[in-house]
Amino acid sequence: PLATLLICERATRGIFKLFCKQIGSAKFNLNFVGAQNRVKMANVLLSEAEKTYILHGIQKGYRNDGRTNRDYRPMELETDVVVHAMGSARLRLANTDILVAIKADIDVPSPDRPKEGKIEFFVDCSANATPDFEGRGGEELATEISNTLSKAYLSQQALDLSPLCILA
């Protein structure tokens, strides 16, 4: 699961960078359908035989599904999946399903950065991902992801936002 999360995080960053370059968008919508990083794992007791099986697999470099210890799970990436968006992508990896859609709007620049455009991140964690997300359960994670994306992409070193600004 940790490797899966790292791959998804890298792929998601790549998707955002690609969309920013191609579209120069102003707003993003991100829907985590299967976010695994907050799902509580069950405590599993292993027998000695299961422990030995796992250790031998690690030593021999293979997993019980046939992959080597350096193989990734198959990844499926689709583009243009949201009809009403200016750009979109869907990444599926094991039980993780990430949908990214881009929307651009004309808006007034911030007074402190009058020659730069804006990027806003909106994140939604689907209740279908885990029962923990039912009701308002996913809001804390969604806010955390949104804040992290904002910090990563809104620093002056990350993106040049001046091409997103319309000058009169």
C-alpha positions as CSV (number, residue, x, y, z in Angstrom):
1,P,0.0,0.0,0.0
2,L,2.8,2.5,0.7
3,A,4.3,1.9,-2.7
4,T,0.9,2.3,-4.3
5,L,0.4,5.6,-2.5
6,L,3.8,6.9,-3.6
7,I,3.1,6.0,-7.2
8,C,-0.3,7.6,-7.1
9,E,1.1,10.7,-5.6
10,R,3.8,11.0,-8.3
11,A,1.3,10.3,-11.0
12,T,-1.1,12.8,-9.7
13,R,1.6,15.5,-9.5
14,G,2.5,14.6,-13.1
15,I,-1.1,14.9,-14.2
16,F,-1.4,18.4,-12.6
17,K,1.8,19.6,-14.2
18,L,0.7,18.4,-17.6
19,F,-2.7,20.1,-17.3
20,C,-1.1,23.3,-16.0
21,K,1.2,23.5,-19.0
22,Q,-1.4,22.5,-21.6
23,I,-4.4,24.5,-20.4
24,G,-3.1,27.2,-18.0
25,S,-6.2,26.6,-15.9
26,A,-7.5,28.6,-13.0
27,K,-9.4,26.0,-11.0
28,F,-9.0,22.3,-10.3
29,N,-11.5,19.7,-9.1
30,L,-10.0,16.6,-7.6
31,N,-12.1,13.6,-6.5
32,F,-10.4,10.9,-4.5
33,V,-12.6,7.8,-5.0
34,G,-10.3,5.3,-3.3
35,A,-7.9,7.3,-1.1
36,Q,-6.0,4.7,0.9
37,N,-3.8,6.9,3.1
38,R,-6.5,7.4,5.8
39,V,-8.2,4.1,5.7
40,K,-7.6,2.2,9.0
41,M,-6.0,-1.1,8.4
42,A,-7.3,-4.1,10.3
43,N,-5.0,-5.9,12.7
44,V,-4.1,-9.2,11.1
45,L,-2.6,-12.0,13.0
46,L,-0.3,-14.2,10.9
47,S,0.6,-17.8,11.6
48,E,4.2,-18.9,11.6
49,A,3.7,-20.6,8.2
50,E,2.3,-17.3,6.7
51,K,5.3,-15.4,8.2
52,T,7.7,-17.9,6.7
53,Y,5.9,-17.7,3.3
54,I,6.2,-13.9,3.3
55,L,9.8,-13.9,4.4
56,H,10.8,-16.4,1.7
57,G,9.0,-14.4,-0.9
58,I,10.9,-11.3,0.1
59,Q,14.2,-13.2,0.1
60,K,13.5,-14.7,-3.4
61,G,12.2,-11.4,-4.8
62,Y,8.6,-12.3,-5.7
63,R,5.1,-11.7,-4.4
64,N,2.2,-14.1,-4.2
65,D,0.5,-12.4,-7.2
66,G,3.4,-13.2,-9.5
67,R,5.1,-9.8,-9.5
68,T,8.7,-9.4,-8.5
69,N,9.5,-7.1,-5.7
70,R,10.4,-4.4,-8.2
71,D,7.3,-4.6,-10.3
72,Y,4.5,-2.1,-9.9
73,R,0.8,-2.9,-10.0
74,P,-0.7,-2.3,-13.4
75,M,-1.7,1.4,-13.8
76,E,-4.5,2.6,-16.1
77,L,-4.6,6.3,-17.1
78,E,-7.4,7.8,-19.2
79,T,-7.7,11.4,-20.4
80,D,-10.7,13.5,-21.4
81,V,-13.1,11.5,-19.2
82,V,-15.1,14.5,-17.9
83,V,-17.1,16.0,-20.7
84,H,-17.8,19.4,-19.2
85,A,-14.2,20.0,-18.1
86,M,-11.5,21.7,-20.0
87,G,-9.2,18.8,-19.4
88,S,-9.5,15.7,-17.2
89,A,-7.7,12.4,-16.4
90,R,-8.5,9.3,-14.4
91,L,-5.8,7.2,-12.8
92,R,-6.6,3.7,-11.6
93,L,-4.1,1.7,-9.6
94,A,-5.2,-1.3,-7.6
95,N,-8.1,-0.1,-5.3
96,T,-7.2,3.6,-5.9
97,D,-9.2,5.6,-8.4
98,I,-8.3,9.3,-8.8
99,L,-10.3,11.6,-11.1
100,V,-8.9,15.1,-11.9
101,A,-10.8,17.7,-13.8
102,I,-9.8,21.2,-14.8
103,K,-12.0,24.3,-15.1
104,A,-10.8,27.7,-16.1
105,D,-12.7,30.9,-15.1
106,I,-11.9,34.6,-15.6
107,D,-11.4,36.3,-12.3
108,V,-9.8,39.4,-10.8
109,P,-6.2,39.0,-9.7
110,S,-5.3,39.2,-6.0
111,P,-4.3,42.7,-4.9
112,D,-1.0,41.5,-3.6
113,R,-0.2,39.8,-6.9
114,P,-1.9,41.9,-9.6
115,K,0.1,40.5,-12.5
116,E,-0.5,36.8,-11.7
117,G,-3.3,34.4,-12.3
118,K,-4.8,32.2,-9.6
119,I,-5.0,28.4,-9.1
120,E,-7.5,27.0,-6.6
121,F,-7.8,23.3,-5.6
122,F,-11.1,21.7,-4.7
123,V,-10.8,18.2,-3.3
124,D,-13.7,15.7,-2.5
125,C,-13.2,12.3,-0.9
126,S,-16.0,10.0,-2.0
127,A,-18.1,8.2,0.6
128,N,-17.8,5.2,-1.7
129,A,-14.1,4.9,-0.8
130,T,-14.6,3.9,2.8
131,P,-17.4,4.1,5.4
132,D,-15.2,6.6,7.3
133,F,-15.9,9.2,4.5
134,E,-19.7,9.0,4.9
135,G,-21.4,12.2,5.8
136,R,-18.6,14.7,6.5
137,G,-16.0,12.0,7.3
138,G,-13.8,12.9,4.3
139,E,-13.8,16.6,4.8
140,E,-10.7,16.6,7.0
141,L,-8.7,14.6,4.5
142,A,-10.0,16.7,1.6
143,T,-8.9,19.9,3.3
144,E,-5.5,18.5,4.1
145,I,-5.0,17.4,0.5
146,S,-6.2,20.7,-0.8
147,N,-3.9,22.6,1.5
148,T,-1.0,20.4,0.6
149,L,-1.6,21.0,-3.1
150,S,-1.9,24.7,-2.6
151,K,1.4,24.8,-0.7
152,A,3.1,22.7,-3.4
153,Y,1.9,24.6,-6.4
154,L,1.4,28.1,-5.2
155,S,4.9,28.8,-4.1
156,Q,6.7,31.2,-6.5
157,Q,9.3,28.5,-7.3
158,A,6.7,25.9,-8.4
159,L,4.7,27.7,-11.1
160,D,4.9,30.9,-13.0
161,L,1.4,32.2,-12.7
162,S,1.9,35.3,-14.9
163,P,0.8,33.6,-18.1
164,L,-2.6,33.0,-16.4
165,C,-3.2,36.7,-16.1
166,I,-5.1,38.6,-18.7
167,L,-3.6,42.1,-19.0
168,A,-5.8,44.9,-20.4
